């Protein structure tokens, strides 16, 4: 899903399915337009997902405050 120019709404849809997905191992969201709200959506999904082992969110519009959300969610995710 890299380079798809996903905005917040599209990322929310992906994250909603990620919360209940039990097979996905890798998710590539690089080169999108996630921004703060997209990062929050990914953070929430990571809290309940236990199958992802690889996540790439490089080259997005994620600032320091959004990075904090991601770091906090990684505390409860033992697979990434």
VEXTIFI-253315 format. One record per residue: residue in one letter; residue number from 1; y, z, x of N, C-alpha, C in turn. Coordinates in Angstrom, 1 decimal, m for minus. Layout:
BEGIN
<rec aa="A" i="NUM" n_v="Y" n_w="Z" n_u="X" ca_v="Y" ca_w="Z" ca_u="X" c_v="Y" c_w="Z" c_u="X"/>
...
END
This chain:
BEGIN
<rec aa="X" i="1" n_v="m1.2" n_w="0.0" n_u="0.8" ca_v="0.0" ca_w="0.0" ca_u="0.0" c_v="1.3" c_w="0.0" c_u="0.9"/>
<rec aa="X" i="2" n_v="1.1" n_w="m0.3" n_u="2.1" ca_v="2.2" ca_w="m0.4" ca_u="3.0" c_v="3.1" c_w="m1.7" c_u="2.7"/>
<rec aa="X" i="3" n_v="4.3" n_w="m1.5" n_u="2.9" ca_v="5.3" ca_w="m2.7" ca_u="2.8" c_v="5.4" c_w="m3.2" c_u="1.4"/>
<rec aa="X" i="4" n_v="5.2" n_w="m2.4" n_u="0.4" ca_v="5.2" ca_w="m2.9" ca_u="m1.0" c_v="6.6" c_w="m2.6" c_u="m1.7"/>
<rec aa="X" i="5" n_v="7.5" n_w="m2.0" n_u="m0.9" ca_v="8.8" ca_w="m1.6" ca_u="m1.4" c_v="8.7" c_w="m0.6" c_u="m2.7"/>
<rec aa="X" i="6" n_v="7.7" n_w="0.2" n_u="m2.6" ca_v="7.5" ca_w="1.2" ca_u="m3.7" c_v="8.7" c_w="2.1" c_u="m3.7"/>
<rec aa="X" i="7" n_v="9.2" n_w="2.4" n_u="m4.9" ca_v="10.2" ca_w="3.3" ca_u="m5.1" c_v="9.6" c_w="4.6" c_u="m5.6"/>
<rec aa="X" i="8" n_v="10.4" n_w="5.5" n_u="m6.1" ca_v="9.9" ca_w="6.8" ca_u="m6.6" c_v="8.9" c_w="6.7" c_u="m7.8"/>
<rec aa="X" i="9" n_v="9.2" n_w="5.8" n_u="m8.7" ca_v="8.3" ca_w="5.7" ca_u="m9.9" c_v="6.9" c_w="5.2" c_u="m9.5"/>
<rec aa="X" i="10" n_v="6.8" n_w="4.2" n_u="m8.7" ca_v="5.5" ca_w="3.7" ca_u="m8.3" c_v="4.8" c_w="4.7" c_u="m7.5"/>
<rec aa="X" i="11" n_v="5.5" n_w="5.4" n_u="m6.6" ca_v="4.8" ca_w="6.5" ca_u="m5.8" c_v="4.3" c_w="7.6" c_u="m6.7"/>
<rec aa="X" i="12" n_v="5.0" n_w="7.9" n_u="m7.8" ca_v="4.6" ca_w="9.0" ca_u="m8.7" c_v="3.3" c_w="8.6" c_u="m9.4"/>
<rec aa="X" i="13" n_v="3.2" n_w="7.3" n_u="m9.7" ca_v="1.9" ca_w="6.8" ca_u="m10.3" c_v="0.7" c_w="6.9" c_u="m9.4"/>
<rec aa="X" i="14" n_v="1.0" n_w="6.5" n_u="m8.1" ca_v="m0.1" ca_w="6.6" ca_u="m7.1" c_v="m0.5" c_w="8.1" c_u="m6.9"/>
<rec aa="X" i="15" n_v="0.5" n_w="9.0" n_u="m6.9" ca_v="0.3" ca_w="10.4" ca_u="m6.6" c_v="m0.4" c_w="11.0" c_u="m7.8"/>
<rec aa="X" i="16" n_v="m0.1" n_w="10.6" n_u="m9.0" ca_v="m0.8" ca_w="11.2" ca_u="m10.2" c_v="m2.3" c_w="10.9" c_u="m10.1"/>
<rec aa="X" i="17" n_v="m2.7" n_w="9.7" n_u="m9.7" ca_v="m4.1" ca_w="9.4" ca_u="m9.5" c_v="m4.7" c_w="10.0" c_u="m8.3"/>
<rec aa="X" i="18" n_v="m3.9" n_w="10.3" n_u="m7.3" ca_v="m4.4" ca_w="10.9" ca_u="m6.1" c_v="m4.8" c_w="12.4" c_u="m6.4"/>
<rec aa="X" i="19" n_v="m4.2" n_w="13.0" n_u="m7.3" ca_v="m4.5" ca_w="14.4" ca_u="m7.6" c_v="m5.9" c_w="14.6" c_u="m8.1"/>
<rec aa="X" i="20" n_v="m6.5" n_w="13.6" n_u="m8.8" ca_v="m7.8" ca_w="13.7" ca_u="m9.3" c_v="m8.8" c_w="12.8" c_u="m8.6"/>
<rec aa="X" i="21" n_v="m8.4" n_w="12.1" n_u="m7.6" ca_v="m9.3" ca_w="11.2" ca_u="m6.9" c_v="m10.2" c_w="12.0" c_u="m5.9"/>
<rec aa="X" i="22" n_v="m11.5" n_w="11.6" n_u="m6.0" ca_v="m12.4" ca_w="12.3" ca_u="m5.1" c_v="m13.1" c_w="11.4" c_u="m4.1"/>
<rec aa="X" i="23" n_v="m12.6" n_w="10.2" n_u="m3.9" ca_v="m13.2" ca_w="9.3" ca_u="m3.0" c_v="m12.3" c_w="8.7" c_u="m1.9"/>
<rec aa="X" i="24" n_v="m11.0" n_w="8.6" n_u="m2.2" ca_v="m10.1" ca_w="8.0" ca_u="m1.3" c_v="m9.9" c_w="8.8" c_u="0.0"/>
<rec aa="X" i="25" n_v="m10.1" n_w="8.1" n_u="1.2" ca_v="m10.1" ca_w="8.8" ca_u="2.5" c_v="m8.8" c_w="8.5" c_u="3.2"/>
<rec aa="X" i="26" n_v="m8.2" n_w="7.3" n_u="3.0" ca_v="m7.0" ca_w="6.9" ca_u="3.7" c_v="m5.9" c_w="6.4" c_u="2.8"/>
<rec aa="X" i="27" n_v="m4.7" n_w="6.7" n_u="3.0" ca_v="m3.6" ca_w="6.2" ca_u="2.2" c_v="m2.5" c_w="5.8" c_u="3.1"/>
<rec aa="X" i="28" n_v="m2.1" n_w="4.6" n_u="3.0" ca_v="m1.0" ca_w="4.0" ca_u="3.9" c_v="0.2" c_w="3.7" c_u="3.0"/>
<rec aa="X" i="29" n_v="1.2" n_w="4.5" n_u="3.1" ca_v="2.5" ca_w="4.3" ca_u="2.4" c_v="3.6" c_w="3.9" c_u="3.2"/>
<rec aa="X" i="30" n_v="3.4" n_w="3.4" n_u="4.4" ca_v="4.5" ca_w="3.1" ca_u="5.3" c_v="5.3" c_w="1.9" c_u="4.8"/>
<rec aa="X" i="31" n_v="6.5" n_w="1.9" n_u="5.3" ca_v="7.5" ca_w="0.8" ca_u="5.0" c_v="7.7" c_w="0.7" c_u="3.5"/>
<rec aa="X" i="32" n_v="7.9" n_w="1.8" n_u="2.8" ca_v="8.3" ca_w="1.7" ca_u="1.4" c_v="9.6" c_w="2.4" c_u="1.3"/>
<rec aa="X" i="33" n_v="10.0" n_w="2.7" n_u="0.1" ca_v="11.3" ca_w="3.4" ca_u="m0.1" c_v="11.1" c_w="4.7" c_u="m0.9"/>
<rec aa="X" i="34" n_v="10.3" n_w="5.6" n_u="m0.2" ca_v="9.9" ca_w="6.8" ca_u="m0.9" c_v="11.0" c_w="7.8" c_u="m1.1"/>
<rec aa="X" i="35" n_v="11.8" n_w="8.0" n_u="m0.1" ca_v="13.0" ca_w="8.9" ca_u="m0.3" c_v="12.5" c_w="10.3" c_u="m0.6"/>
<rec aa="X" i="36" n_v="13.4" n_w="11.2" n_u="m1.1" ca_v="13.2" ca_w="12.6" ca_u="m1.3" c_v="12.2" c_w="12.8" c_u="m2.5"/>
<rec aa="X" i="37" n_v="12.4" n_w="12.1" n_u="m3.6" ca_v="11.5" ca_w="12.3" ca_u="m4.8" c_v="10.1" c_w="11.8" c_u="m4.5"/>
<rec aa="X" i="38" n_v="10.0" n_w="10.7" n_u="m3.8" ca_v="8.7" ca_w="10.2" ca_u="m3.4" c_v="7.9" c_w="11.1" c_u="m2.5"/>
<rec aa="X" i="39" n_v="8.7" n_w="11.7" n_u="m1.6" ca_v="8.1" ca_w="12.7" ca_u="m0.7" c_v="7.6" c_w="13.9" c_u="m1.5"/>
<rec aa="X" i="40" n_v="8.4" n_w="14.3" n_u="m2.5" ca_v="8.0" ca_w="15.5" ca_u="m3.3" c_v="6.7" c_w="15.2" c_u="m4.1"/>
<rec aa="X" i="41" n_v="6.6" n_w="13.9" n_u="m4.6" ca_v="5.4" ca_w="13.5" ca_u="m5.3" c_v="4.2" c_w="13.5" c_u="m4.4"/>
<rec aa="X" i="42" n_v="4.3" n_w="13.0" n_u="m3.2" ca_v="3.2" ca_w="13.0" ca_u="m2.3" c_v="2.8" c_w="14.5" c_u="m1.9"/>
<rec aa="X" i="43" n_v="3.8" n_w="15.3" n_u="m1.8" ca_v="3.6" ca_w="16.7" ca_u="m1.4" c_v="2.8" c_w="17.4" c_u="m2.5"/>
<rec aa="X" i="44" n_v="3.1" n_w="17.2" n_u="m3.8" ca_v="2.4" ca_w="17.8" ca_u="m4.9" c_v="1.0" c_w="17.3" c_u="m4.9"/>
<rec aa="X" i="45" n_v="0.8" n_w="16.0" n_u="m4.7" ca_v="m0.6" ca_w="15.5" ca_u="m4.7" c_v="m1.4" c_w="16.0" c_u="m3.6"/>
<rec aa="X" i="46" n_v="m0.8" n_w="16.2" n_u="m2.5" ca_v="m1.6" ca_w="16.7" ca_u="m1.3" c_v="m2.1" c_w="18.2" c_u="m1.5"/>
<rec aa="X" i="47" n_v="m1.4" n_w="18.9" n_u="m2.4" ca_v="m1.8" ca_w="20.3" ca_u="m2.6" c_v="m3.2" c_w="20.3" c_u="m3.3"/>
<rec aa="X" i="48" n_v="m3.5" n_w="19.3" n_u="m4.1" ca_v="m4.7" ca_w="19.3" ca_u="m4.9" c_v="m5.8" c_w="18.3" c_u="m4.4"/>
<rec aa="X" i="49" n_v="m5.4" n_w="17.5" n_u="m3.5" ca_v="m6.4" ca_w="16.5" ca_u="m3.0" c_v="m7.1" c_w="17.1" c_u="m1.8"/>
<rec aa="X" i="50" n_v="m8.5" n_w="16.9" n_u="m1.8" ca_v="m9.3" ca_w="17.4" ca_u="m0.7" c_v="m10.1" c_w="16.3" c_u="0.0"/>
<rec aa="X" i="51" n_v="m9.8" n_w="15.1" n_u="m0.3" ca_v="m10.6" ca_w="14.0" ca_u="0.3" c_v="m9.8" c_w="13.2" c_u="1.4"/>
<rec aa="X" i="52" n_v="m8.5" n_w="13.1" n_u="1.3" ca_v="m7.7" ca_w="12.3" ca_u="2.3" c_v="m7.9" c_w="12.9" c_u="3.7"/>
<rec aa="X" i="53" n_v="m8.2" n_w="12.0" n_u="4.6" ca_v="m8.3" ca_w="12.4" ca_u="6.0" c_v="m7.2" c_w="11.7" c_u="6.9"/>
<rec aa="X" i="54" n_v="m6.6" n_w="10.7" n_u="6.3" ca_v="m5.5" ca_w="10.0" ca_u="7.0" c_v="m4.4" c_w="9.6" c_u="6.0"/>
<rec aa="X" i="55" n_v="m3.2" n_w="9.8" n_u="6.4" ca_v="m2.0" ca_w="9.5" ca_u="5.6" c_v="m0.9" c_w="9.0" c_u="6.5"/>
<rec aa="X" i="56" n_v="m0.4" n_w="7.8" n_u="6.2" ca_v="0.7" ca_w="7.2" ca_u="7.0" c_v="1.9" c_w="7.0" c_u="6.1"/>
<rec aa="X" i="57" n_v="3.0" n_w="7.7" n_u="6.4" ca_v="4.2" ca_w="7.6" ca_u="5.6" c_v="5.4" c_w="7.2" c_u="6.5"/>
<rec aa="X" i="58" n_v="5.1" n_w="6.5" n_u="7.6" ca_v="6.1" ca_w="6.1" ca_u="8.5" c_v="7.1" c_w="5.1" c_u="7.9"/>
<rec aa="X" i="59" n_v="8.2" n_w="5.0" n_u="8.5" ca_v="9.3" ca_w="4.0" ca_u="8.2" c_v="9.7" c_w="4.1" c_u="6.7"/>
<rec aa="X" i="60" n_v="9.9" n_w="5.3" n_u="6.2" ca_v="10.4" ca_w="5.5" ca_u="4.9" c_v="11.7" c_w="6.2" c_u="5.0"/>
<rec aa="X" i="61" n_v="12.4" n_w="6.4" n_u="3.9" ca_v="13.7" ca_w="7.1" ca_u="3.9" c_v="13.5" c_w="8.6" c_u="3.6"/>
<rec aa="X" i="62" n_v="12.7" n_w="9.2" n_u="4.5" ca_v="12.4" ca_w="10.6" ca_u="4.3" c_v="13.3" c_w="11.4" c_u="5.3"/>
<rec aa="X" i="63" n_v="14.0" n_w="12.3" n_u="4.8" ca_v="14.9" ca_w="13.2" ca_u="5.6" c_v="14.3" c_w="14.5" c_u="5.8"/>
<rec aa="X" i="64" n_v="15.0" n_w="15.4" n_u="6.6" ca_v="14.5" ca_w="16.7" ca_u="7.0" c_v="14.1" c_w="17.5" c_u="5.8"/>
<rec aa="X" i="65" n_v="14.9" n_w="17.6" n_u="4.7" ca_v="14.5" ca_w="18.5" ca_u="3.6" c_v="13.2" c_w="18.0" c_u="2.9"/>
<rec aa="X" i="66" n_v="13.0" n_w="16.7" n_u="2.9" ca_v="11.8" ca_w="16.1" ca_u="2.3" c_v="10.6" c_w="16.4" c_u="3.2"/>
<rec aa="X" i="67" n_v="10.8" n_w="16.4" n_u="4.5" ca_v="9.7" ca_w="16.7" ca_u="5.4" c_v="9.3" c_w="18.1" c_u="5.3"/>
<rec aa="X" i="68" n_v="10.2" n_w="19.0" n_u="4.9" ca_v="9.8" ca_w="20.4" ca_u="4.7" c_v="8.8" c_w="20.5" c_u="3.5"/>
<rec aa="X" i="69" n_v="9.0" n_w="19.7" n_u="2.4" ca_v="8.1" ca_w="19.7" ca_u="1.3" c_v="6.7" c_w="19.3" c_u="1.8"/>
<rec aa="X" i="70" n_v="6.6" n_w="18.3" n_u="2.6" ca_v="5.4" ca_w="17.8" ca_u="3.1" c_v="4.7" c_w="18.8" c_u="4.0"/>
<rec aa="X" i="71" n_v="5.4" n_w="19.4" n_u="4.8" ca_v="4.8" ca_w="20.4" ca_u="5.7" c_v="4.2" c_w="21.6" c_u="4.9"/>
<rec aa="X" i="72" n_v="4.9" n_w="22.0" n_u="3.9" ca_v="4.5" ca_w="23.1" ca_u="3.1" c_v="3.2" c_w="22.8" c_u="2.4"/>
<rec aa="X" i="73" n_v="3.1" n_w="21.5" n_u="1.9" ca_v="1.8" ca_w="21.1" ca_u="1.2" c_v="0.7" c_w="21.0" c_u="2.1"/>
<rec aa="X" i="74" n_v="0.9" n_w="20.6" n_u="3.4" ca_v="m0.2" ca_w="20.5" ca_u="4.3" c_v="m0.8" c_w="21.9" c_u="4.7"/>
<rec aa="X" i="75" n_v="m0.1" n_w="22.9" n_u="4.4" ca_v="m0.6" ca_w="24.3" ca_u="4.6" c_v="m1.9" c_w="24.5" c_u="3.8"/>
<rec aa="X" i="76" n_v="m1.9" n_w="23.9" n_u="2.6" ca_v="m3.0" ca_w="24.1" ca_u="1.6" c_v="m4.0" c_w="23.0" c_u="1.6"/>
<rec aa="X" i="77" n_v="m3.7" n_w="22.0" n_u="2.4" ca_v="m4.7" ca_w="20.8" ca_u="2.5" c_v="m5.4" c_w="20.9" c_u="3.8"/>
<rec aa="X" i="78" n_v="m6.7" n_w="21.1" n_u="3.7" ca_v="m7.5" ca_w="21.3" ca_u="5.0" c_v="m8.2" c_w="20.0" c_u="5.5"/>
<rec aa="X" i="79" n_v="m7.9" n_w="18.9" n_u="4.9" ca_v="m8.6" ca_w="17.7" ca_u="5.4" c_v="m7.7" c_w="16.8" c_u="6.2"/>
<rec aa="X" i="80" n_v="m6.4" n_w="17.0" n_u="6.0" ca_v="m5.4" ca_w="16.1" ca_u="6.8" c_v="m5.0" c_w="16.8" c_u="8.1"/>
END
